[in-house]
């Protein structure tokens, strides 16, 4: 076999977030992974279990100084890796800050540079309103391939015109739908392990950070208990705000009703435990957890700040996050006896969210066989 194509994935941190899951999922399903040598460069805030997952898939993992600790050290360490490894492809998943690593990759001789947008942020202050257009411009210049997980995320980073004129490669946050199909045996086993019998379980999977709006989720759940007293809230994930949310749960005397699972390597099993999936995020691109939850046949209640194109099955409703908890509580109570969508997995396939097909598209990008490279 000839020389392998060297690919580096730039990820902000390795902590079981949505980006990490998407990258692992795509790379593990490439039609011919042996053509490539994969590296990942991430900042030194990480979960060892997540690092191990990348290592087990064959990645060489490079952990560098966090930008907030020292931008100079961060750049110097990345530059050293780029010069030593001489990558053929650099694929950055850091959205607004893709540009600086891709500019370095360009100077280091990397020919294929992919700027990937995974989010659609909302500018909340004058600094963001002034700086973000500059960062977006630099992103467009640093990359020769633009990619996105969905329309809103792509329009955010590359502009509406670029999306409308098909200048951006849409890489759906696709999944292996067979992993998420409803499995009553797995459901019974894990619910028993968690001490859950017939209780109604509301679920959420996401990093504990401002974006995910856990504090509002706890407010919703506290009101749900007035109507479904034995309901449980299952929270999967970890992050910088976990202790704050835990303190709020204690303050509201909800400890017996809220289950903190931390990071897990088998999220597909926890969807089986749930009866309803809730995602009240402040903003999102096209979240992979919304696709996973739908593939599991779950009814899903999602913030109206999330890209509505994530609605693949009929089981999704979008609700406002700035009008209090009442609408959310009413919908949750209505969902109590709804059950699961047995056609969900096929609906995911029909809409182009099956990973086997989407992974072929990524392999073509890495091989330089795309019509979307500028």
N, C-alpha and C positions, 0 to 999 in steps of 0.2 A: 504494500500500500504506500502511496505517496506521502509527502509531508502533510501533517495535520494542520488544519486552519486554526489559528490561535484566537480565541474569543475571550474578551474580558467583559464581565457584567459589573456595572457600578450600581451599588445599592446603598441607600443611606445608612442602614444598620441591619443586623441579622437578629431579628427578634420575633419571628413568626407573624409578621405583618402581611398585608395583602400582596405587596410587591414581591416579597420573598416567596410566597405561595405560588404566585403566577410564574415566576422564573423557574422554580423547581418543577412545576407542572409541565411547562413547555419543554424544558431541556430533557426531562425524563421521557418525553413522548416523541422526540425527534425521530424521523424515519431511519436515519443512519448516524447515530451519535458518535460512532467511531471515526468519523471524518474530522472531528473537532477535538481540540484541547481547551477545556474551559477553566477560566479563572474568575474569581469574584473579588472585588475590592470594596470593602465596607469600613465604616468608621468603628472605633473601638468601644461602642456601646452594643453589647450583643448577649444573646442567650447561648450558652455552650451547646445545648441540644440542637439549636438551629444551625450553628456552625457545623456540627456533626452531620446533619442532614446534607448539607452541601458537600462535605468531604466524602460522604458515603456515595454520592452521585458522581464522584470523580473530579469535583472542583478542587483547584488549588486555592485556598482561602488566604487573602491578604487583609489584615486589619491595620488600619492607619489611624493616626491621631485625629480626633474629632475637630471639625472646623471651628467650633466654638471654643475649644481649648487653645488651638493655635492654627490659624489659617496658613501661616508660613510652613509649619511642620507638616501639615496636611498636604500641601502642594508639593513640598520637597519629597515626601515619602511616596506619593503617587507618581511623581516624575521619575524617581529612581526605578520603580517597578516597570513603568512604561518603557524606559530605555533598556532595561535588562531583558525584558520578555519579548519586546518587539511584536506586538499584537497585530493581527490582520483585521480584526473587527473589535470596535469598542461600542458597547450598548449601554447607555446610561439611563437609569430609571429614577432620577432625582428631580424630575420635572423642571422647576424654575432654575435649578443650579446645575443642570446638565452641561451647560456651556463651558464651564471652566475646565472640567476634566476632558471634554471633547476637544477643546483648543489644544490642551497639552498632548492629547493623543495624536492630533493632526501634526504637530511639530515633531513628535516622536516617530512619525512615519506610518501611522495607522490609516489605511485607505478608506475603510468602511466605518462611518461614525453615525450611530443611530441615537437620536434624541427622542426619548419615549415619554409621553405625558400620561401620568396615571391619575391626575386629579384636576379638578376645576375649582381653584381657590377663589375666594371672594375678598377683594381689597377692602380693608376696614379702616384704614387711616391714610393720611396724606403721604407718608413715607412709602407705603406700598403702591399707592396710586402713581407716585413719581418714579419709583425704582422698577416696578414690574414691567412696564413697557420696554425699558432698557434691557432687562434680563431676557425678555422674550425675543427681542431683536438679536441679542447675542446667541441665543439658542438656535435661531434660524440660520445664523452664519456659521456656527461651529460644526453643525451636522450636515451630512449629505443625504441622510434619510431621516424623514420625520415619521414618527409612529405614535399611536395612541390606543388606549383601551376602549374609547368610545367617543361619540361626537362631541359632547360637552368638554371633555378633557382636551380633545384635539383643538377645538375652537378656542379654548382658553390660551393654549401655548402658541399655536400657529396661526390662529385667525379663522373667522368664518369663511372667508374666501378660499383659503387653502383647503378647508374641508369640502366645500361645495365643488371645487374643481379637482377633487380626488388627488391632491398633492400629498396627502397624508395616508400612510398605511395603517389601516384599522386592524389591530390585533385583539380580537375579542378575548375577554377574560374567560377563556374556555376551560372546561373541566373534563375529567373522566367520569361521565355521567353514571357509569356502572358502579362506581364507588359510593355514590350518594343515594342510589335507589333505596326506597323504603325496605327495611329489613326488620320484621317484627321480632325475630329471635334476638338480634343484636339489641333492639330496643329494650326488650324485657331484661336481658342480662345486665346492661349498663344501668338501667333504672334501679334494678335490685341492688347493684353495687353502690349506688348513690343514695339508697334509702328512700327511693321514690316508688310509690305503688300506683294508685289511681289518680294522683294529683295532676292538675293542669299545669304544664310547664311552658313558660315563656322563655325564649332563648335569645341570646345575643353573642356574637363572636366578633371581637375587635380589640385593638390595643387601647389601653386606658390612657387617652389623651383628649384634649379639648374637642377635637374634631368629632369624636364619636358620641359626645353629648350624654355620657353616662349619668350625670346628675339629673337630667330631665327624665331619663329612663327610670331612675329610682323614684322620682316623683310620680310618674305614671303608675309604677307597680304598687306604690303605697296606696293609691286610690283604687287600684284593681282589687286589692285585698278586702275592700269594703263590700265587694260583690261576690268575690270568689275567695273566701277566707283561707282555704288550704292551698292556694296557688303557690307555685315555686318560680323563682327567677334564676335562670342558669346563665352565668357570665363566664365566658371562655376568653382568656387573654390575660396579658399583664401589661405593665407600663407605668410611667411616671406618676400618674394620678390615681393609681389603685388604692393607696393608703387613704387618700382624701375621700374616695367613694366608700371605702370600708368604714371610715369614721361616720359618714352620713348614714349608712345602713344601721350602725350601732345606735346613733342618735335617734333614729326613728323606730328603734326596737324591731328591726326586720331580720335579725341574725338567723332566726329559725327558718326564714322563708327564702333567703338569698344564698345561692351556692356559688362561691368563687372557685373556679377550676384552675386558674393560672394558664400558662401556655401548655398546649398539648400537641402531640405529633400525629394524632388521629382525629382531626376535627369532624370527619365524615361520620364517625360513630356518635358524636354528640348531637348532630342534627336528628338522629333517630330518637333520642331522648325527648326532644322538644315536641310540643303541640302547635307552637306558633313562633315565628321568627320576627323580631322587632329591630329596626335599624333607624334610630332618630338622629342621624348625623347632621352636623351643621353644614357640611359640604362633602361631596364625593365626586369622583369621576364616574366610573361604572364599577361598583364594588364586586369583587369576586364572591364574597360571602352571600350576596343577594342571588347569584346564579346557583351556588351550592345549595342554598336553602330551598330554592324552587325545585331543583333537581330531586331533592328529598321529598317533594310533594307537599311541603309546608305552606300554609297560608302565611303571607308576609305583609307586615305593615312597615312602610318605609317613609322617611322624611321627604317632603316635597322639595328639598334642596338637592336631592340626588337625581342624577340623569334618569329621566323617565324611560329611556331606552333599555334600562335593566329589567323592565317588565317583559318577561318571556312567556310566562304562563298567565292564565286568568286569575291567579290567586294572589296578586299583588295590589295593594291599595297605597296611595300616597297621601300623607296627612301633614298638615302644617305644624311647625314646631314653635311658632310664636303666638299661639292662641290658647295656651293652657293645655291641661291634660284631658279634658272631657272627651273630645273626639276620639282620642287614642283609647281611653278607657271603654267607651261605648263599643268601639270596633273589637277590642279584645274580648269583651264579654260576649259579643255576637259570634266570635270565632270559637267559643269554648267547645262546641259540639260539631264543628265543621268537618273534621276528618282530613284525610290526605288526598291529593290528586294522583291517581294511579297512572295517568298518562304523562306525567311531568317529564320523565326522562326522554321520551320520544319528542316531546315539544322542544326540549333543549337542543336535541340533535337537529330538528327541522329548522331552527332559527340560527344555526351556524355556531353553536357554542360547544361542540364536541371537540375535545383537545386533539384527537388524531388528525383531523382535517386542518385545524389551525396551526399545528406544529409543522406541517408541511410548508406553510407559508413562511414561518420563521426560518426554516432551513434554507429556503430559497433566498431570503434576505442575506443570510450569512454566506451563501455561496455566490452572492453578487448577481443573482438572476432575477432581480425585481425591476419592473418598469417604473416604479415610483421613486427611484433614486434620482436626485437632481444632479 
